[in-house]
């Protein structure tokens, strides 16, 4: 039986100080994580404006709390590529063969693309130190998909996520050092921050023609599409929910992009309303969700999905009035993984 009260919900203005307490420790390069009071306040206010369908507002900010203490944030960008396109590099493989002399060449190229236009993006997952290793990260990630399922008409048909790119032991991104900075001649952090405000400089400065990776140091090819060591668990978590790797990467650090059809996450595919409550001790831990908009709440607890039996104590943590409580699978079932091997 769970002894903690873990709740996933939308951020409120009263949460600003609690959020800032741990996001202020976020290192440079995590530009989607608000690490100043001004940025936290702006993201919370934009989230509230998005709920009220204010023109131009495009982000929802969520928090996860344990026993009333906020220990993490995550976000959803409602639609990519509105007024300004959303850019990535697309990696392609090329081959050349000659008969006389008998030679062969294989090489990869990167080309600027806007393939993620009109996707919704899941972003900004960041845990306080005290919340790491507690299991809250899965609720912080999966709760977003429960919200999407309960408010499906507000979101696009495709979901994507950008994963932080690999850096060396000194914290240097080889992708930025040997490729992107040759065209965008400013330091990485300033370029990344500027891109959150206006992305037009990206297409103005980066070449429209394909970039041949075999002309660059081999480390560039090796780290293209490679996640930061600290970000691999988050990427694996998304893959367990239903996301797939792509041939797309970030234009600054080469970090991988993953995507999934909105209705193909395991949460979307398995969400069902609880029909009865009973003893589900030992059953699989599922995502519980209830409500919509600002009243949305999610948590994690045991349930029998097949028989639609929930745990009343878990459901009561998030229940809102007469709204139904839903349960869903949070990751690919073990039996499916075994059959695929």
DAKA-V605391 format. One line per field, one symbol per residue. ss: DSSP state (H for helix, E for strand, - for the rest). phi: phi as a letter, one per 40 degrees, with the letter a starting at -180 (. if undefined). burial: + if it has 24 or more other C-alpha atoms within 12 Angstrom, else -. Layout:
# DAKA-V605391
ss = ???
phi = ???
burial = ???
This chain:
# DAKA-V605391
ss = -----EEEEE--HHHHHHHHHHH-------------HHHHHHHHHHHHHHH-------EEEEEEEE--EEEEEEEEE----------EEEEEEEEEEEE--EEEEEEEEEEEE------EEEEEEEE-HHH----HHHHHHHHHHHHHHH-HHH---EEEEE--E--------HHHHHHHHHH----HHHHHHHH----HHHHHH-----EEHHH--HHHHHH---E-HHHHHHHHHHHHH--EEEEEE------EEEEEEHHH-HHHHH-EE--EE-------EEEEEE--HHH-EEEEEEEE----EE-HHHHHHH------EEEE-----HHHHHHH-
phi = .ccbbcbbaccbdccdccccdbcccccchcccccbbddccccccccccccccfcdgcaabbbbbbbfgbcbabaabccacgccbdbbacbcbbbbbbbcaccbaababbbbcabccdgccbcagcabcdcccgcgcccccccdccccdccbdccbccbbaacbdccbcccgcccccccbcccbbcacdccccccccbaccccccbccccccccccbddccccccgbcddcccdcccccccchcbcbcbacccbgccbbaacdcbcccccbdaccbabacbdgcccbcbaagbfcccbaabacabcccgbbcccccccbcbfcccbbbaccadcdccccccc
burial = ----+++++++++-++++++++++-+--++++++++--+++++++++++++-----++++++++++---++++++++++++---++++++++---------------+++++++++++++++++++++--+---+++++++++++++++++--++++++++++++++-----+++++++++-++---++-++--++--+-+++--+----+++--+--+++-++++++--+--+++++++++++++++++++++++++++++++++++++++++--+--+---++++++++++++++++++++++--++++++++++++----+++++++++---------
